[in-house]
Amino acid sequence: MPLVNLYQKLSPFQRVIIALILGISTGIFVGEPAGNIAVIGDVYIRLLQMTVLPYVLVSIIGGLGRLDSSMASRIGMRAVKVIIIMWSAVMATLLLLPLAYPNWQTAGFFSTSMITEPSTFNFVKLYIPSNIFASLSETIVPAVVLFSLLMGVALIQVKNKETLLTLTTNIGDSLMKVASYVAKLAPLGIFAISAAAAGTLEVEELGRLQVFLWVYIIAAALLAFVFLPLLIHWATPFSYREILSTAGEAMVTALATGTVLVVLPMIIERSKELLAKHGMECEETDSTVDVLVPTAYSFPSTGTLLGLGFILFSAWYVGTPLGDDDYISFVVMGALTAFGSMAVAIPFLLNFFDLPADQFQLYLLGSVVTARFATGLAALHGFVVTLLVASAVLKKLRWHRMMQAIGIHLAVTFGVMIATGFILKAMIPYKYEGIQTFESMKAMNTITEFESYQTLTPLGYFEQQQPRLEVILERKSIRVGYYEASLPYVFKNKDNLMVGFDIEILTQFAKDLDIKLAVIRLESSANEAELLANGSIDITLGGHTITPKRALEVTFSDAYTFHTVGILVNDAKRDKFADISTIATIKDLNLGVGRSKYYKDMVKEYLPNAKLTQLTDEDYVRQFLKGHYKGIDALIYSTEAGSAWAMLYPNFSAIIPKGMQLRAPVAFVMPKGQLDYVQYMNTWLKLKQDNGFQDKVYDYWILGKNPKAKKPRWSVMKDVLGWI
């Protein structure tokens, strides 16, 4: 009972903070098993999302519908102009936030999202709802907002609308009550989310979340103490001190309770007092305050828009920052999706920009802090918008001074974000470990026995007359040739062991036949066909592509994977190669390509104006990455293999330009005329494809999914107490 009484005396904010601390402590104590309670957090999230769109629908319709035509004509255009200018300024502020993100070196394995078709921007479906109920069920926020705005504006002219307005009010109040019931579950939901996150998140991930929180708090401070009060001070008769002292009580109350709704009456009362103090109180300004405060509550505030900065952080976090061409979509989509709650807007935008959906869990973990700042900013936003519009109604708003204030704010933000970037880079420890991660990769299974094979030795005359498969089985070994620069298909790891995608497949092939691997490095591919024909080698590895001309000299097995053609480019030039149309505008473009004329001609169809320089060195990729080809701007190369190279040279990236869709089949190179041998290999590859073995090898060596490399999270229960 004493604990129950103590809990009841706590404020909602105190309960959530305690739940957060307990959740993090539980995750650290239990470790990975705490991830099992993530389902409770998922339930809480869905309950939060449940009432959002219906509330947006009725609140916007009701808020606008209460206006009469004369009042709307006096207030509407001025309010719209003020709100749009403020939104634009806040969204411009968000675009400056990435300046504070440390320039950490990042690189990773190939991702299937690189070849997934990006979400197409269907303006009609996104903004024009043919079926509002479908838009509600599919959580298409912009369409719901547009429908609500049109309904609200139309309702202004409707007679006998009191019944409908009463209905929207009652529905809105009911939805708010449902939301308040869900809010009571906040401690449980936050506990589950934080416990699961603390038990499963890697230390590096938590460190990066720090970056978001610090940047968010600094940006919130700039908006609260520079942007919003400066607009009032410079563009209206009110002073900087007046707005902060008048709004302070509402801001603190909203921050403590976690909702702006409870301070709406306070905002109305304090705004009227401030107007009266300056002799600006009249019927017009009173109506402006009475209508605008509750109506503005239905629209995105400065605090709400600031939360959209998480999308920019998430893009940086996963190593694929939004490009310049994405910023317009971010500004437009962000402003419209912000009409709903962040619980709906963030997942929608993550999906729209092809960012991992599980990033939303990181957002929720940080939202325990950020949501409070957003609420306080929303209260201040209500004061500022109301006073700006009231001043505009009396023609006391100096628009040019308002734009000057925005310019000063953006200049200050620019400088502060750059300085923050230097400070965060110095304060938060970070070390790029991609090289160690890649070079430490080991075989998935126990490596088969290797046979010493250091000198190319042709088969004898009588052996050359025998079927090659019989020779291999009788000799109990298969002679395997490979070339330099064959990541991630054939290479030596830090333990000097031969590993890679192709080696993994051939290892299993050797196990199934109970034979050994005899691996030898080939200096040149010029006499490859001869070496295969005379039995010096039985097969060559290294992610070789099938080409028509080469198929005249050797036999290829069936394709067991594909190369997705992309571009290996220095990070500094990455944006220039984002899509085919942008690449076409680069003057005197010189791209390096391999020796295959077949694929060179195919690339030429995409980039007819580019100069394509064939690189004939066996080790041309490494030479390019080391800067030995001074005249080459970028390298046309396999994105799968290029991603592996980029991990060793993190200043480079493997990208697939938008508009380029070119794949090359990868196969083993085998001797000409050995049909039994080739047919057996194809049958074996088909078996391994059907039983899932090839998929596992692909996931491990190409996608970097290595369950063995991931060490269990440290926990008090396991590592200190030894309970499990």
C-alpha positions, 0 to 999 in steps of 0.5 A, spaced: 500 500 500 505 505 501 508 503 494 501 504 491 500 511 495 507 513 493 506 511 485 499 515 485 503 521 488 507 521 482 506 526 476 505 523 469 512 525 468 515 523 474 512 516 472 515 516 465 522 518 468 522 512 473 519 507 468 525 509 463 530 508 468 528 502 471 527 499 464 534 501 462 537 498 468 533 491 467 536 491 460 543 492 463 541 487 468 538 481 464 541 483 457 538 480 451 533 476 454 530 483 455 528 483 448 522 478 449 518 484 452 519 488 446 512 486 444 509 490 450 512 496 447 509 494 440 502 494 443 503 500 446 505 504 440 499 501 436 495 504 441 498 510 441 497 510 433 490 508 434 486 515 435 491 519 431 488 520 424 481 520 427 483 526 431 486 529 426 480 529 422 475 531 427 479 537 430 481 540 423 474 540 421 471 542 427 476 548 428 475 551 421 468 550 421 467 554 427 469 560 423 464 565 420 466 567 413 467 575 415 472 572 421 475 567 416 476 573 411 480 577 416 484 572 419 485 566 414 490 569 409 494 572 415 494 566 419 496 562 413 501 566 411 504 567 418 504 559 419 507 557 412 513 562 413 514 559 420 514 552 418 518 554 412 523 557 417 523 551 422 524 546 416 530 550 413 533 549 421 532 542 420 536 542 414 542 545 418 542 539 423 546 534 419 552 539 420 552 537 427 553 530 425 560 528 426 563 526 420 565 519 422 567 514 417 562 508 415 562 503 411 558 496 410 556 490 406 552 490 400 544 491 402 539 488 398 535 495 399 540 498 394 537 494 389 530 495 391 526 499 387 525 506 391 518 508 393 515 512 387 512 519 389 505 518 387 502 525 388 495 524 386 495 518 391 498 521 396 495 528 397 488 527 393 484 521 397 479 518 392 476 514 398 478 517 405 476 511 409 482 507 405 486 513 406 485 512 414 486 505 414 493 506 410 495 511 414 496 516 408 496 522 413 497 528 407 491 525 404 487 525 410 489 532 412 487 535 405 480 532 406 480 535 413 482 542 411 477 542 405 471 539 409 473 545 414 473 550 409 467 548 406 463 547 413 464 555 414 459 556 409 454 551 411 448 553 415 445 549 421 452 546 422 451 546 430 450 539 430 456 537 426 460 541 430 458 538 436 459 532 434 466 533 432 467 536 439 464 530 442 468 525 438 474 529 439 473 529 446 472 522 446 478 520 442 482 525 447 479 521 453 481 514 449 488 517 448 488 519 456 487 512 458 493 510 453 497 515 456 496 511 463 500 505 460 506 510 458 510 507 464 509 500 462 510 501 455 516 506 456 519 500 461 518 495 455 521 499 450 527 501 454 528 495 457 528 491 450 533 496 447 538 497 453 538 489 453 539 488 445 542 495 443 550 495 441 554 500 445 555 503 438 548 504 437 547 508 444 553 512 443 550 514 436 543 516 439 547 521 444 548 525 437 541 525 436 539 527 443 544 533 443 543 536 437 535 535 438 536 539 445 541 544 442 536 545 436 530 546 441 534 551 445 535 555 439 528 555 437 526 557 444 530 562 445 532 565 438 527 563 433 520 564 436 522 570 441 526 574 436 520 573 431 516 577 436 521 582 438 523 584 431 516 584 428 511 586 433 510 591 439 512 586 444 519 585 447 523 579 447 523 579 455 515 579 455 514 573 450 518 569 454 516 571 461 509 571 459 509 564 456 514 561 461 508 558 465 505 555 460 511 552 457 513 549 464 506 546 465 506 543 458 513 540 459 511 537 466 504 534 463 506 532 457 501 535 453 499 542 450 491 541 451 491 543 458 495 550 457 490 552 451 486 556 456 492 559 459 495 561 452 488 564 450 488 568 457 495 570 457 495 573 450 489 577 451 493 580 457 499 582 453 495 585 447 491 589 453 498 591 456 499 594 449 493 597 447 491 592 442 485 589 445 479 589 441 473 585 438 478 583 432 484 581 436 479 577 441 476 573 436 483 572 433 485 569 439 479 565 441 479 562 434 486 561 432 489 558 439 484 552 439 485 551 431 493 552 431 493 546 436 490 542 430 496 544 426 504 542 426 507 546 431 515 548 431 516 542 437 512 537 432 516 539 426 523 539 430 521 531 431 522 530 423 529 531 424 530 524 426 529 522 419 535 526 417 539 523 423 536 516 421 539 517 414 546 519 417 546 513 422 545 508 417 550 511 412 546 513 407 545 521 408 539 524 404 541 527 398 540 534 395 534 531 391 531 528 397 531 535 401 525 538 397 521 531 398 523 531 406 520 538 407 514 537 403 512 530 406 515 532 413 510 538 414 504 534 411 505 528 415 506 532 421 499 534 422 499 527 425 503 525 431 510 523 430 508 515 432 505 515 425 509 520 421 516 517 423 514 510 420 511 513 414 517 517 412 522 512 414 518 507 409 518 513 404 526 514 404 527 507 404 530 507 411 530 501 416 523 501 420 526 498 426 529 505 427 523 507 430 525 504 436 531 508 437 526 514 436 521 512 441 527 511 446 529 518 445 522 521 445 522 520 452 527 526 452 525 529 446 517 529 447 518 534 453 522 539 449 517 538 443 511 540 448 514 546 451 516 548 444 509 547 442 506 552 448 511 557 446 509 556 438 502 557 440 503 564 443 508 566 438 503 564 432 497 568 436 500 574 437 503 575 430 497 574 427 493 578 432 499 584 430 497 582 422 490 583 423 491 590 426 497 591 421 502 592 426 506 586 424 512 588 420 513 583 415 520 585 412 523 585 420 520 578 421 524 575 415 530 579 417 529 575 424 529 568 420 535 570 417 539 571 423 536 565 426 538 561 420 545 564 421 546 563 428 544 556 427 549 554 422 554 557 426 552 553 432 551 546 428 558 546 425 561 548 432 556 542 435 559 537 430 566 539 432 564 538 440 561 532 439 566 529 435 571 530 440 566 528 446 563 522 443 569 516 442 568 513 435 572 508 432 571 505 425 572 497 425 570 495 418 576 493 416 577 489 422 570 486 421 571 484 414 578 481 415 576 477 421 571 473 417 572 466 417 569 460 414 562 458 416 563 451 417 569 447 418 574 448 413 576 442 408 583 440 408 587 443 403 592 440 399 599 443 397 599 446 390 604 451 388 606 449 381 602 449 375 602 442 373 599 439 367 595 432 367 599 427 363 597 425 356 592 419 358 589 423 364 587 428 359 584 423 355 579 421 361 573 425 364 575 430 368 571 428 374 574 421 374 581 424 375 578 429 380 575 423 384 581 419 383 586 424 385 582 426 391 583 433 390 580 439 385 585 444 383 582 451 384 585 457 381 584 464 383 586 471 381 588 477 385 583 482 387 577 477 388 573 480 394 569 477 397 569 471 393 576 469 394 581 472 399 586 471 405 583 473 412 588 476 417 589 469 419 592 468 412 586 463 411 583 462 404 576 464 405 570 467 401 563 466 398 566 462 392 571 458 397 565 457 401 561 453 396 567 449 393 569 447 400 562 444 401 563 441 394 569 438 396 566 435 403 560 432 399 565 428 394 570 427 400 576 430 396 581 436 398 582 443 395 588 444 392 588 452 391 593 456 387 594 463 385 594 465 378 598 471 375 594 472 369 587 470 366 591 470 359 592 463 358 586 461 363 583 456 357 589 453 356 590 451 364 583 449 364 584 444 358 591 441 360 588 440 367 593 444 371 587 447 374 580 444 374 576 450 376 577 458 377 573 462 382 573 469 384 566 472 382 567 471 374 561 474 370 559 470 364 560 473 357 559 471 350 566 471 347 569 468 354 564 462 353 567 460 346 574 458 350 571 456 356 565 453 359 561 456 365 557 453 370 550 455 371 550 462 375 549 461 382 549 469 384 549 476 380 553 482 380 549 488 380 553 493 376 554 500 380 559 505 381 565 505 386 566 512 387 570 517 392 565 519 398 566 526 396 563 525 389 558 521 391 552 526 390 554 527 383 553 520 381 546 519 385 543 518 378 544 517 371 541 524 369 546 527 374 552 523 371 550 525 364 551 532 366 559 531 368 563 534 363 570 530 361 567 524 365 572 518 365 570 512 368 574 506 369 571 499 367 574 492 366 576 488 360 569 485 358 567 489 352 560 486 352 559 489 359 563 496 357 558 496 351 552 495 355 554 501 360 555 505 354 548 505 353 547 508 359 552 513 359 553 515 352 557 521 353 562 518 358 569 516 356 570 509 358 577 507 360 579 499 360 583 497 366 587 491 364 591 490 371 589 484 375 589 488 381 586 494 378 580 495 383 586 496 389 590 500 384 584 505 383 582 505 391 589 507 392 589 513 387 594 510 382 589 512 376 589 519 377 585 521 371 579 516 373 573 519 376 570 513 378 570 505 377 564 501 374 564 495 378 560 490 382 556 493 387 556 487 391 564 486 391 565 494 391 561 494 398 566 489 400 572 493 398 569 500 401 569 497 408 577 496 407 577 503 404 571 507 407 573 513 403 569 510 398 562 508 397 559 503 392 553 506 389 547 504 384 545 510 380 538 511 380 536 509 373 541 504 372 539 497 372 544 492 370 546 485 372 551 480 370 550 473 372 556 470 376 559 462 375 565 458 376 569 457 370 570 450 367 574 446 362 571 446 355 568 439 353 568 436 360 560 435 359 559 430 365 564 435 370 560 441 368 553 437 368 555 434 375 557 441 378 550 444 375 546 439 379 550 440 385 549 447 385 541 446 384 541 441 390 544 447 394 540 452 392 534 448 393 536 446 400 538 453 402 545 453 402 547 458 397 542 463 400 546 462 407 552 463 404 550 469 400 547 472 407 554 471 410 559 473 405 555 478 401 550 481 406 555 480 412 549 477 416 554 473 421 550 470 427 557 467 430 560 474 430 555 477 434 557 476 441 552 476 446 550 482 450 554 483 456 549 483 462 550 483 470 546 477 470 550 473 466 557 476 466 557 478 474 552 473 477 553 468 473 546 466 473 545 463 466 
